[in-house]
Amino acid sequence: QMLRDRVRPLFYTRMRLGEFDPPDMNPYSALNLSVVQSPEHRNLSLEAAVKSFVLLKNIRGTLPLRAQDLPGQRLAVVGPFADNPRVLFGDYAPVPEPQYIYTPRRGLEMLGANVSFAAGCGEPRCQRYSRAQVVGAAGAADVVVVCLGTGVDVETEAKDRSDLSLPGHQLELLQDAVQ
């Protein structure tokens, strides 16, 4: 009886969400990528992403980068999240369509910026770090965009971290990029 009492609200919620309804009763089952990836939906997605950013410190007013200011500027995009689409998605993301993924590097290149790239680390754990690669790219740039984080390789559901520090050599990468 205790098991039934615990499971009942879970299944009730799943039923209310239509999880057990036949597919023909679900109005979204007929949607395909031409609808989901329409310009209207992509623009809405971009708007939501832009509004989700939080800028904590902007001492010299460098941000936001404006497209009209980028031509002629030398940008370095560095870090394990700079051009790795796989790490940009969370645990419950659907299988992404590569043509719709815009990494920071790809996005800046599409704006006409002169972009150099250095991952510094091959993956978010950042166990092996190429200081020379990062220092070389950052040293030759007018603006450096550093892309760091954790990703599902480092933390995910039922896989917590023991502290909040950046994994591996990522802090070192950040320090080298801003010198």
C-alpha positions as CSV (number, residue, x, y, z in Angstrom):
1,Q,0.0,0.0,0.0
2,M,2.9,2.4,0.8
3,L,4.4,1.8,-2.6
4,R,1.0,2.6,-4.3
5,D,0.7,5.7,-2.2
6,R,4.1,6.9,-3.3
7,V,3.7,6.0,-7.0
8,R,0.2,7.3,-7.5
9,P,1.1,11.0,-7.6
10,L,3.9,10.3,-10.0
11,F,1.8,8.5,-12.4
12,Y,-1.0,11.0,-12.0
13,T,1.4,13.7,-13.1
14,R,2.6,11.7,-16.0
15,M,-1.0,11.1,-17.1
16,R,-1.8,14.8,-16.8
17,L,1.2,15.6,-19.0
18,G,-0.1,13.2,-21.7
19,E,2.8,10.9,-21.5
20,F,0.5,7.8,-22.0
21,D,-1.8,9.4,-24.6
22,P,-1.7,7.9,-28.1
23,P,0.6,9.9,-30.4
24,D,-2.3,11.0,-32.6
25,M,-3.8,12.9,-29.6
26,N,-0.6,14.9,-29.2
27,P,-0.7,18.0,-31.3
28,Y,3.1,18.3,-31.2
29,S,3.8,14.8,-32.6
30,A,3.3,16.1,-36.2
31,L,5.9,18.8,-35.9
32,N,9.1,18.2,-37.8
33,L,12.4,20.1,-38.0
34,S,11.0,22.5,-40.7
35,V,8.6,23.8,-38.0
36,V,10.8,23.5,-34.9
37,Q,13.8,25.0,-36.7
38,S,11.8,27.7,-38.5
39,P,13.3,31.2,-38.4
40,E,10.6,32.3,-36.0
41,H,11.5,29.5,-33.5
42,R,15.2,30.0,-33.9
43,N,14.8,33.8,-33.3
44,L,12.7,33.1,-30.2
45,S,15.4,30.6,-29.0
46,L,18.1,33.2,-29.6
47,E,16.1,35.9,-27.7
48,A,15.6,33.5,-24.7
49,A,19.4,32.7,-24.7
50,V,20.4,36.3,-24.8
51,K,18.0,37.2,-22.0
52,S,19.4,34.4,-19.8
53,F,22.9,35.8,-19.6
54,V,24.0,37.4,-16.4
55,L,26.9,39.9,-16.5
56,L,28.5,40.2,-13.1
57,K,31.3,42.6,-13.8
58,N,32.1,44.8,-16.8
59,I,34.7,47.3,-15.6
60,R,35.8,48.7,-19.0
61,G,32.4,48.3,-20.7
62,T,33.9,45.7,-23.1
63,L,30.6,43.8,-23.2
64,P,28.5,43.3,-25.0
65,L,30.6,42.8,-28.1
66,R,28.8,44.5,-31.0
67,A,28.9,43.1,-34.5
68,Q,29.7,46.5,-36.0
69,D,32.8,46.7,-33.9
70,L,34.2,43.3,-34.7
71,P,35.6,43.7,-38.3
72,G,39.2,44.6,-37.9
73,Q,39.4,43.3,-34.4
74,R,41.5,40.3,-33.6
75,L,39.6,37.9,-31.3
76,A,40.9,34.9,-29.5
77,V,38.3,32.3,-28.5
78,V,39.9,29.9,-26.0
79,G,38.8,27.1,-23.7
80,P,37.3,23.7,-23.8
81,F,33.8,25.1,-24.5
82,A,34.9,27.5,-27.3
83,D,34.3,25.1,-30.2
84,N,33.0,21.8,-28.9
85,P,29.3,21.3,-29.6
86,R,29.1,18.1,-27.5
87,V,29.8,19.9,-24.2
88,L,27.3,22.7,-24.8
89,F,24.3,20.4,-24.0
90,G,23.1,19.2,-20.7
91,D,22.1,15.8,-19.5
92,Y,18.6,15.8,-20.9
93,A,19.2,17.5,-24.2
94,P,17.8,15.7,-27.3
95,V,20.2,14.6,-30.0
96,P,21.4,17.9,-31.4
97,E,21.3,18.7,-35.1
98,P,24.9,19.8,-35.9
99,Q,23.8,22.4,-38.5
100,Y,21.9,24.3,-35.8
101,I,24.6,24.4,-33.2
102,Y,26.5,27.6,-32.8
103,T,29.6,27.4,-30.7
104,P,31.1,30.7,-29.4
105,R,33.8,30.3,-32.1
106,R,31.3,29.7,-34.9
107,G,29.0,32.5,-33.8
108,L,31.8,35.1,-33.7
109,E,33.2,34.0,-37.1
110,M,29.7,34.4,-38.6
111,L,29.7,38.0,-37.4
112,G,32.8,38.7,-39.5
113,A,35.3,38.7,-36.7
114,N,38.9,37.7,-37.3
115,V,39.0,34.8,-34.9
116,S,41.9,32.6,-33.7
117,F,41.0,29.6,-31.6
118,A,42.8,27.6,-28.9
119,A,41.0,24.9,-26.9
120,G,43.9,24.6,-24.5
121,C,42.2,21.4,-23.2
122,G,40.6,18.7,-25.3
123,E,37.7,18.2,-22.9
124,P,36.1,19.9,-19.8
125,R,38.1,17.8,-17.3
126,C,41.1,19.7,-18.7
127,Q,43.6,17.1,-17.4
128,R,46.1,18.0,-20.1
129,Y,46.6,21.7,-20.8
130,S,48.5,23.4,-23.6
131,R,49.7,26.7,-22.1
132,A,51.6,27.7,-25.3
133,Q,48.5,27.3,-27.4
134,V,46.4,29.6,-25.2
135,V,49.1,32.2,-24.6
136,G,49.8,32.3,-28.3
137,A,46.2,32.9,-29.3
138,A,45.5,35.4,-26.5
139,G,48.7,37.3,-26.9
140,A,47.9,38.1,-30.6
141,A,44.4,39.2,-29.9
142,D,42.7,42.5,-29.2
143,V,39.8,40.8,-27.4
144,V,39.9,37.4,-25.7
145,V,36.7,35.3,-25.1
146,V,37.3,32.5,-22.6
147,C,34.8,29.6,-22.6
148,L,35.0,27.5,-19.5
149,G,32.7,25.2,-17.5
150,T,31.9,21.7,-16.3
151,G,29.6,19.8,-18.7
152,V,28.2,16.4,-18.1
153,D,31.6,14.8,-18.1
154,V,32.3,16.5,-14.8
155,E,28.9,16.8,-13.2
156,T,25.4,15.6,-13.9
157,E,22.5,14.0,-12.2
158,A,23.8,11.6,-9.5
159,K,27.3,12.8,-10.2
160,D,28.1,15.7,-7.9
161,R,31.4,17.5,-7.5
162,S,33.1,17.9,-4.1
163,D,33.7,21.6,-4.6
164,L,32.8,24.5,-6.9
165,S,36.3,25.1,-8.4
166,L,36.8,24.9,-12.2
167,P,37.9,21.4,-13.2
168,G,41.5,20.5,-14.0
169,H,43.7,23.2,-15.5
170,Q,40.8,25.6,-16.4
171,L,41.6,28.2,-13.8
172,E,45.2,28.2,-15.0
173,L,43.9,28.5,-18.6
174,L,41.8,31.6,-17.5
175,Q,44.8,33.2,-15.8
176,D,47.0,32.6,-18.8
177,A,44.4,34.0,-21.2
178,V,44.0,37.3,-19.3
179,Q,47.7,38.1,-18.8
